[in-house]
Amino acid sequence: MGFVMLLVIGVYVVAGNLVNSATTSGRGLAKGAVPSAYKQLVQQWGNLCPALSPALLAAQLYQESGWNPTVVSPADARGIAQFIPGTWATHGIDGNGDGKRDIWDPNDAIPSAASYDCELARYVKTVPGNTTDNMLAAYNAGADRVIKAGGVPGISETQNYVQRIRSLEKSFAAPVQRLDPTRQAAGAIGFAQSKLGTPYLWGGNGTADQGGRFDCSGLTKAAYEAVGITLPRVANDQYNAGAHPSRGQLLPGDLVFFSDNLTDSRAIRHVGIYVGGGYMIDAPRSGAVIRFDPIDTPDYFGATRVTEDGAKALPTKV
C-alpha cells in the first residue's frame, strides 16, 4: 500500500516538473485510434487543406457514426460520415474513382467529408478567429451564420460541437511532445487501490446488489467517476477520453489498454489503471480479484491520459 501511495504522490511531483510542457499534436494519428480499414483514407484525406487534419477528420467521423458505415440516424443521415441525402447530392464525391458516388461506401464518404470541410473552410477563410473553429461551426450551423456572426456564433449547440470535436481531436492525434499530467489521477488511483482484493464480476459496476464487485471497465469508470469524470461503460469507448501517451510517457493514473488486434481501438478488450513501475491495478477476469498486474505483455495496446474535456466530448452512442 505504501508503494502505491508513493506513486500517487509522484503524480504531483511530476506535474510540478512539467509546467512548461503542453499537449501538442502533429498531423499524424495515434496508434490504433482509427480502425485499420479506414486509417489510410483518414490520413490521406485529412491533409486535404490546412484547416483540416487527419485527427480532426477522425474525430468528426467517430462523433458522427462511431466508424459504422451502415448506420442511419433518425434524421436520415447515412453511412460513416452521416450525410443527409440532399447534402450528399451536392457535396458527395467519387473518392475512389470507380465512377460512382456511393453514400454507403467509406471510400467515397470519407473523402467527401474532407472535401466538404475544406469547402466550408474556404467560405469562412476571411472570418476573424481560428479558421478550423469557424469551419467546424459552419459544418454545424452553416457558413452564412458564421460569416454574419464574425466567428463561431453564439449558439450553444454549435459552440458545444466545436468544443467536442476539438477535444476528440486530441484523442486521435499522435502526441509530438510530452503530455501534461492531470490533477484527478491521484484520486482515481486512490479509489482503485481501495478495491484491491475485491472479487471480479463480469458486468460489475460496484453496486450494492453486486456485492461491490467490478469488471475491468466498471472499475476504471468508477475510479474516474469518484473524481468527477464520467467515462463510457466499455473499455474500447474509454480509449478516446483523452490523448495517448507513449509507453515512455506513462504516468500514474493513465488508463492502459489491451487487445488481440493492435491495429484497431474498437477491438480493445481490457483496461487497467497505471500506477507506475510497469504495473497497473485491474480487475482481470472471472475467478480473480482486483490486483496489481504488469502491463508489458504482448497484447498491450496503448494508453489514454483521461481528461474531463476528453470524456465530455465522447459521443453517447458509438
Secondary structure, DSSP 8 states (H G I E B T S, - for coil): -HHHHHHHHHHHHHHHHTTT----EEEEE-TTTS-HHHHHHHHHHTTSSTT--HHHHHHHHHHHHTT-TT-B-TT--BTTTTB-HHHHHHH---TT-SS---TT-HHHHHHHHHHHHHHHHHHTTTSSS-HHHHHHHHHHH-HHHHHHHTSS-S-HHHHHHHHHHHHHHHHHEEE-S-----TTHHHHHHHHHHTTT-BB-TT-B--GGGTT-B-HHHHHHHHHHTTT----SSHHHHTTSEE---GGG--TT-EEEE-S-TT-GGG--EEEEEEETTEEEE--STT-BSEEEES-STTEEEEEEE-HHHHHHS-S--
